[in-house]
Amino acid sequence: MKKRIKIWLHSGSNSNIREISIHKLSLVFFLLLVMGAGGSLSYLGYDYYRLKAISFNNSTLTQTIDSHRNEIKDQRDQIQAFAVNIEVLKSQVDNLSKLEGKVRLIADIGRTDNSSGLIGIGGIPENDLDQDIPLEARHNNLIREMHQQVNQTTLAAKQQVLNFEDLIGQLEKKRNLLASTPSIKPVDGWITSKFGYRKSPFTGKRSFHSGLDISNKTGTKIISTANGKVSYAAPKINFGNLVIIDHGYGRVTKYGHLQKILVKPGQKVKRGEVIALLGNTGKSTGPHVHYEVRINGAPVNPLKYILN
């Protein structure tokens, strides 16, 4: 016998009461259906909430990614600008090296180091400096290349400093050498006796004349032919009043037969500075200056050291 469940329904103000008979299995099915619908609604609600959360997280992540991409783009722009600056710096160091080479060539000064250090340093590829390439492409390689080239350029700049210090030192030596090298006539006048073998005006025999005899009127100013220090300033046999100037670097000049000496031993003199007056003292046949140039103790032809 099938079991049924009776349900009485009150109809409101009327006192009529209805009796409904429902099969028990139908009631169970209905209840299960209601429960299933409730569960489905709950799941849909949870799923909607989860999707909303995921959507919010995705939006936040997208904003973060966009922010990071903007930061990377700004960094790349800065890196690319820095890379251009590196190329400019390398060009400047290279130009300094070329200038050094020209100065050495003009001054006839050899280079102790043939390289400024830039030889072998390649440039940063132009493709890496292209603003339109993807941000991720070659980013790390570009940084590594820049780091390497900064190090190499720094070493090249340090080497260039050493090269210039060496050049300046050699130019200073050369300047001092040039300033200390006799290069002008000690007095205007007439050369009455040249350097070399001649017939002695005193003995008539062939003798070696170790300098130039330059004649002019007594009292004409005699000048130093190069920078130096007076090593002797006093009368001497045959030379009369004599001035000897040590110019350094093995260079010495002598001025003899002077009327008057105007310098003292130990005094420093410059090229063109008046040191004495022309005279006729000592073993002399007339007013003149006996002028000698000696290199490392040996007399040389003074004409080779007169450029004016």
Secondary structure, DSSP 8 states (H G I E B T S, - for coil): ---EEEEEEE-TTS--EEEEEEEHHHHHHHHHHHHHHHHHHHHHHHHHHHHHHHHHHHHHHHHHHHHHHHHHHHHHHHHHHHHHHHHHHHHHHHHHHHHHHHHHHHHT---SSS--S-TT-----GGGG-TTS-TTTTHHHHHHHHHHHHHHHHHHHHHHHHHHHHHHHHHHHHHHHHHTS--S-SSSSEEEE-SEEEE-TTT-SEEEE-SEEEE--TT-EEE-SSSEEEEEEEEETTTEEEEEEEEETTEEEEEEEEEEE---TT-EE-TT-EEEEEB--SS-SSSEEEEEEEETTEEE-GGGG---
